[in-house]
Amino acid sequence: MKITRDQIAPLAKSLVNSVVVAVDRLSEMRRSQSPVELLMALRFDQCFPAAESGSRNTNFQELLNQATTSLVQLAGCSLLFHEHPVLSTLELAWQEKSGWDISSADQGIVAECYAARARTSNDKHKDDLQKLQGSTASHRYLFYYAVRGVRAQEQIGGVEVRWVDLPAQLHAWVSAP
């Protein structure tokens, strides 16, 4: 999926709205289901619209995982458009698509993105860093959001590692006209 800088805020608003819709659905489910049924539905039922419009339904946990990772991707795009003003578009491997999470058309810029409770969760940070270190792109980035642990802006093995302030970015996007 190609994205321009002007598409970032509307797309972020759409992702946030999909979570709001899911929370409304969750409220309905809470009124009509037992706690055990609700627990099973949240984890296993494909009863929530996916964060990406037109995608299959998903469970609540996956919806939150997809939405937060996608929002980190959009924050990464904002930073890349700022740091590389000559860029007019970026390519996103949106949601469950394979490839670099973010890349430029000429593959001179590549990035991986994730959201987690901590930078050390599930080895995602280490795995993405290794993947990026194997790339020949001139500009390699790892964008992440973690609520606990290191909030870094550093270079590791030729990869720019950036913690994104997702709550602040979300406030800016949601309040944008």
Contacts in CASP RR format, 6 or more apart in sequence:
PFRMAT RR
TARGET T0000
AUTHOR 0000-0000-0000
METHOD contacts of the structure
MODEL  1
MKITRDQIAPLAKSLVNSVVVAVDRLSEMRRSQSPVELLMALRFDQCFPA
AESGSRNTNFQELLNQATTSLVQLAGCSLLFHEHPVLSTLELAWQEKSGW
DISSADQGIVAECYAARARTSNDKHKDDLQKLQGSTASHRYLFYYAVRGV
RAQEQIGGVEVRWVDLPAQLHAWVSAP
1 91 0 8 1.000
1 92 0 8 1.000
1 94 0 8 1.000
1 97 0 8 1.000
2 89 0 8 1.000
2 90 0 8 1.000
2 91 0 8 1.000
2 92 0 8 1.000
3 11 0 8 1.000
3 74 0 8 1.000
3 77 0 8 1.000
3 89 0 8 1.000
3 90 0 8 1.000
3 91 0 8 1.000
3 92 0 8 1.000
4 88 0 8 1.000
4 89 0 8 1.000
5 77 0 8 1.000
5 78 0 8 1.000
5 81 0 8 1.000
8 74 0 8 1.000
8 77 0 8 1.000
8 78 0 8 1.000
8 81 0 8 1.000
8 173 0 8 1.000
9 172 0 8 1.000
9 173 0 8 1.000
9 176 0 8 1.000
11 74 0 8 1.000
12 71 0 8 1.000
12 74 0 8 1.000
12 169 0 8 1.000
12 170 0 8 1.000
12 173 0 8 1.000
12 174 0 8 1.000
13 173 0 8 1.000
13 174 0 8 1.000
14 53 0 8 1.000
15 51 0 8 1.000
15 67 0 8 1.000
15 70 0 8 1.000
15 71 0 8 1.000
15 74 0 8 1.000
16 67 0 8 1.000
16 71 0 8 1.000
16 170 0 8 1.000
16 173 0 8 1.000
16 174 0 8 1.000
18 49 0 8 1.000
18 50 0 8 1.000
18 51 0 8 1.000
18 53 0 8 1.000
18 63 0 8 1.000
18 67 0 8 1.000
19 51 0 8 1.000
19 63 0 8 1.000
19 64 0 8 1.000
19 67 0 8 1.000
21 49 0 8 1.000
22 48 0 8 1.000
22 49 0 8 1.000
22 60 0 8 1.000
22 63 0 8 1.000
25 47 0 8 1.000
25 48 0 8 1.000
26 42 0 8 1.000
26 60 0 8 1.000
29 38 0 8 1.000
29 41 0 8 1.000
29 47 0 8 1.000
30 38 0 8 1.000
33 41 0 8 1.000
41 47 0 8 1.000
41 59 0 8 1.000
41 60 0 8 1.000
42 59 0 8 1.000
42 60 0 8 1.000
42 61 0 8 1.000
43 59 0 8 1.000
43 60 0 8 1.000
43 61 0 8 1.000
44 59 0 8 1.000
45 59 0 8 1.000
46 56 0 8 1.000
46 57 0 8 1.000
46 58 0 8 1.000
46 59 0 8 1.000
47 57 0 8 1.000
47 59 0 8 1.000
48 57 0 8 1.000
48 58 0 8 1.000
48 59 0 8 1.000
48 60 0 8 1.000
48 63 0 8 1.000
49 57 0 8 1.000
49 58 0 8 1.000
49 63 0 8 1.000
50 56 0 8 1.000
50 57 0 8 1.000
50 58 0 8 1.000
50 63 0 8 1.000
50 66 0 8 1.000
50 95 0 8 1.000
51 63 0 8 1.000
51 66 0 8 1.000
51 67 0 8 1.000
51 70 0 8 1.000
51 95 0 8 1.000
52 66 0 8 1.000
52 70 0 8 1.000
52 94 0 8 1.000
52 95 0 8 1.000
55 95 0 8 1.000
58 66 0 8 1.000
65 115 0 8 1.000
66 95 0 8 1.000
66 96 0 8 1.000
68 115 0 8 1.000
68 145 0 8 1.000
68 166 0 8 1.000
69 113 0 8 1.000
69 114 0 8 1.000
69 115 0 8 1.000
70 94 0 8 1.000
70 95 0 8 1.000
71 115 0 8 1.000
71 145 0 8 1.000
71 166 0 8 1.000
71 169 0 8 1.000
71 170 0 8 1.000
72 113 0 8 1.000
72 114 0 8 1.000
72 115 0 8 1.000
72 143 0 8 1.000
72 144 0 8 1.000
72 145 0 8 1.000
72 164 0 8 1.000
72 166 0 8 1.000
73 92 0 8 1.000
73 94 0 8 1.000
73 101 0 8 1.000
73 102 0 8 1.000
73 113 0 8 1.000
73 143 0 8 1.000
74 169 0 8 1.000
74 173 0 8 1.000
75 143 0 8 1.000
75 145 0 8 1.000
75 164 0 8 1.000
75 166 0 8 1.000
75 169 0 8 1.000
76 102 0 8 1.000
76 111 0 8 1.000
76 113 0 8 1.000
76 141 0 8 1.000
76 143 0 8 1.000
76 162 0 8 1.000
76 164 0 8 1.000
77 90 0 8 1.000
77 92 0 8 1.000
77 102 0 8 1.000
78 169 0 8 1.000
79 141 0 8 1.000
79 143 0 8 1.000
79 162 0 8 1.000
79 164 0 8 1.000
80 87 0 8 1.000
80 90 0 8 1.000
80 102 0 8 1.000
80 109 0 8 1.000
80 111 0 8 1.000
80 141 0 8 1.000
81 87 0 8 1.000
81 90 0 8 1.000
84 104 0 8 1.000
84 109 0 8 1.000
84 139 0 8 1.000
87 104 0 8 1.000
87 109 0 8 1.000
89 105 0 8 1.000
90 102 0 8 1.000
90 103 0 8 1.000
90 104 0 8 1.000
90 109 0 8 1.000
91 100 0 8 1.000
91 102 0 8 1.000
91 103 0 8 1.000
91 104 0 8 1.000
91 105 0 8 1.000
92 101 0 8 1.000
92 102 0 8 1.000
93 99 0 8 1.000
93 100 0 8 1.000
93 101 0 8 1.000
93 102 0 8 1.000
93 103 0 8 1.000
100 107 0 8 1.000
100 110 0 8 1.000
100 111 0 8 1.000
100 112 0 8 1.000
101 111 0 8 1.000
101 112 0 8 1.000
101 113 0 8 1.000
101 143 0 8 1.000
102 109 0 8 1.000
102 110 0 8 1.000
102 111 0 8 1.000
102 112 0 8 1.000
102 113 0 8 1.000
102 141 0 8 1.000
102 143 0 8 1.000
103 109 0 8 1.000
103 110 0 8 1.000
103 111 0 8 1.000
103 137 0 8 1.000
104 110 0 8 1.000
107 137 0 8 1.000
108 137 0 8 1.000
108 138 0 8 1.000
108 139 0 8 1.000
109 137 0 8 1.000
109 138 0 8 1.000
109 139 0 8 1.000
109 140 0 8 1.000
109 141 0 8 1.000
110 132 0 8 1.000
110 135 0 8 1.000
110 137 0 8 1.000
110 139 0 8 1.000
110 140 0 8 1.000
110 141 0 8 1.000
111 132 0 8 1.000
111 140 0 8 1.000
111 141 0 8 1.000
111 142 0 8 1.000
111 143 0 8 1.000
112 128 0 8 1.000
112 131 0 8 1.000
112 132 0 8 1.000
112 141 0 8 1.000
112 142 0 8 1.000
112 143 0 8 1.000
113 142 0 8 1.000
113 143 0 8 1.000
113 144 0 8 1.000
114 124 0 8 1.000
114 125 0 8 1.000
114 128 0 8 1.000
114 143 0 8 1.000
114 144 0 8 1.000
114 145 0 8 1.000
115 144 0 8 1.000
115 145 0 8 1.000
115 146 0 8 1.000
115 166 0 8 1.000
116 122 0 8 1.000
116 124 0 8 1.000
116 125 0 8 1.000
116 144 0 8 1.000
116 145 0 8 1.000
116 146 0 8 1.000
117 146 0 8 1.000
117 147 0 8 1.000
117 148 0 8 1.000
118 146 0 8 1.000
118 147 0 8 1.000
118 148 0 8 1.000
118 149 0 8 1.000
119 125 0 8 1.000
119 144 0 8 1.000
119 146 0 8 1.000
119 149 0 8 1.000
119 150 0 8 1.000
119 152 0 8 1.000
120 149 0 8 1.000
121 146 0 8 1.000
125 142 0 8 1.000
125 144 0 8 1.000
128 142 0 8 1.000
129 142 0 8 1.000
129 156 0 8 1.000
129 159 0 8 1.000
129 161 0 8 1.000
132 140 0 8 1.000
132 141 0 8 1.000
132 142 0 8 1.000
132 159 0 8 1.000
133 140 0 8 1.000
133 157 0 8 1.000
133 158 0 8 1.000
133 159 0 8 1.000
139 160 0 8 1.000
140 158 0 8 1.000
140 159 0 8 1.000
140 160 0 8 1.000
141 159 0 8 1.000
141 160 0 8 1.000
141 161 0 8 1.000
141 162 0 8 1.000
142 159 0 8 1.000
142 160 0 8 1.000
142 161 0 8 1.000
142 162 0 8 1.000
143 162 0 8 1.000
143 164 0 8 1.000
144 161 0 8 1.000
144 162 0 8 1.000
144 163 0 8 1.000
144 164 0 8 1.000
145 163 0 8 1.000
145 164 0 8 1.000
145 165 0 8 1.000
145 166 0 8 1.000
146 163 0 8 1.000
150 163 0 8 1.000
151 163 0 8 1.000
152 161 0 8 1.000
152 162 0 8 1.000
152 163 0 8 1.000
153 161 0 8 1.000
153 162 0 8 1.000
153 163 0 8 1.000
154 161 0 8 1.000
155 161 0 8 1.000
END
